[in-house]
Amino acid sequence: MAETFDREYWEDRYRGHDHGKGGHPNPRLVAEVADLTPGTALDAGAGTGADAQWLAARGWTVTAVDISRAALDAARERAGDLEAGAAERITWVRADLTEEIPGGGGFDLVSSHYVHPTGGYRAFFDRLASAVAPGGTLLIVGHDPAEAHGHTGSLSESHVSAQEIASGLDPGVWEVVVAESRRREVERGGRRATMHDAVLRARRRG
Ligand SMILES: C[S@@+](CC[C@H](N)C(=O)[O-])C[C@H]1O[C@@H](n2cnc3c(N)ncnc32)[C@H](O)[C@@H]1O
């Protein structure tokens, strides 16, 4: 039976786990955002907060949103180690991003990593795109379909290619800067594995 990635699914996944301190930001975020001037950012599907912390430490004012309260509780705890100033630049918000964008929009950066909402991608990506300010950046990283073939052997609603994401962006409004599949090696259960990320970076024309 197909999995439903609803709130209960994510609460179950985070509840009762010790998420520890620290955590590493996504390498795609680090690579794509390093050259941007810090402003306001939406971390859409923040999980336990490593990306939001990294952004805040670099001077971004971050609205970190997740559907799971357990994830945000862990994220807040982890953020306790941030230096003064950085921690205050993060606002943690529990919300369903398929229904609303907390803060309304106008973000200089909207960043979303591996969020695959129930109900499909299109409306979700449209909503994220609408939250980017003129001149701002949309960064979406997903599980590339190549990963399903090489890793789990099955293609599910959690997979999307960068081209599919880009196809929803009006070229009159968006300049696509990056739309590609990128491989990375990870350690999983003591074994090396190859992940395939779909990376979409686009700039909203000013
Ligand atoms: C695979 S995790 C990735 C977490 C984090 N972005 C990372 O890269 O480590 C997906 C996250 O998206 C959140 N999420 C899923 N659907 C959501 C929705 N509709 N609104 C807000 N957050 C959602 C989940 O709770 C989960 O924390």
The ligand as a Gaussian input file, in Angstrom:
#p B3LYP/6-31G(d) Opt

LIG

0 1
 C       12.491000      14.168000       4.710000
 S       12.198000      15.402000       5.901000
 C       13.478000      16.610000       5.500000
 C       13.776000      17.556000       6.627000
 C       14.825000      18.611000       6.321000
 N       14.382000      19.515000       5.278000
 C       16.139000      17.947000       5.922000
 O       16.581000      18.098000       4.779000
 O       16.749000      17.280000       6.786000
 C       10.736000      16.227000       5.286000
 C       10.202000      17.272000       6.269000
 O        9.084000      17.951000       5.700000
 C        8.086000      18.105000       6.684000
 N        6.792000      18.221000       5.988000
 C        6.191000      17.262000       5.244000
 N        5.020000      17.712000       4.756000
 C        4.885000      18.994000       5.190000
 C        3.881000      19.994000       5.036000
 N        2.766000      19.748000       4.332000
 N        4.058000      21.200000       5.626000
 C        5.180000      21.440000       6.361000
 N        6.165000      20.535000       6.546000
 C        6.020000      19.330000       5.978000
 C        8.222000      16.852000       7.542000
 O        7.676000      16.972000       8.822000
 C        9.724000      16.664000       7.580000
 O       10.319000      17.344000       8.654000

